[in-house]
């Protein structure tokens, strides 16, 4: 059964609706959601705008629009997010992988590594991207959330990396054994006082424990720095994503822990984005 109108008509009606709900880039999001409802790739939507929507497609689009108007992130609605050219499953139990985090991966790939640890792995996007780019490497992803680990394992299987990636339920270092030549983390770092000012997509929909440790936002870095050298090979590297105002404090924690060559690196917008150090 055909619906009442074409995809183009549905799109024209959707954009002002999302804009009225405060969605920042309503045209882009409406297109992504319409493509999802139609079961086509977003970059193919233009070719199908003259198609008449079926009743099922119309209903699916309406559900996604209602969710987006409630400020649920597009990646949660579609269940997918592209990261480093690969698709990762995303749920409300995981952080939405962000383009800025690709800077961390790019730095990790600057030197060889064979054994990598990802602390607070979430979707597994950091660990799995590193393993996909280095076919001889193996790694471990740890998270305090079993639900997040289930998503990471699903992503590992979908990318054909399940045989090289191990996932463990661990509160930071608690269940970590052995040494690694590369340790990575995008930990919770938002200060408690900053939570109220976050966009609704983040504050209301992403897991709070993956966003903030409370207090000044630095507790995760204190925990990571305290045992980093005990789990790094000699000459091994550690890199952590940070908030744009936290570079100096995190660099000091790394230096105080005995790490060398401590460096603050920016993202593509020039904001401090991650801190790296090396085990002597």
Secondary structure, DSSP 8 states (H G I E B T S, - for coil): -EEEEEHHHHHHHHHHHHHHTT-TTHHHHHHHHHHHHHTS-GGGGGGGTTSEEEHHHHHHHHHHHHHHHTT--HHHHHTEEEETTEEEE--TTS----GGGHHHHHHHTTS--SEEEEES-TTSHHHHHHHHHSTT-EEEEEES-HHHHHHHHHHHHHTT-TTTEEEEE-STTTT--S-EEEEEE------GGGGGGS-HHHHTTS-HHHH--STTS-HHHHHHHHHTGGGEEEEEEEEEE--TT-HHHHHHHHHHTT-EEEEEEE-TTSSEEEEEEE--
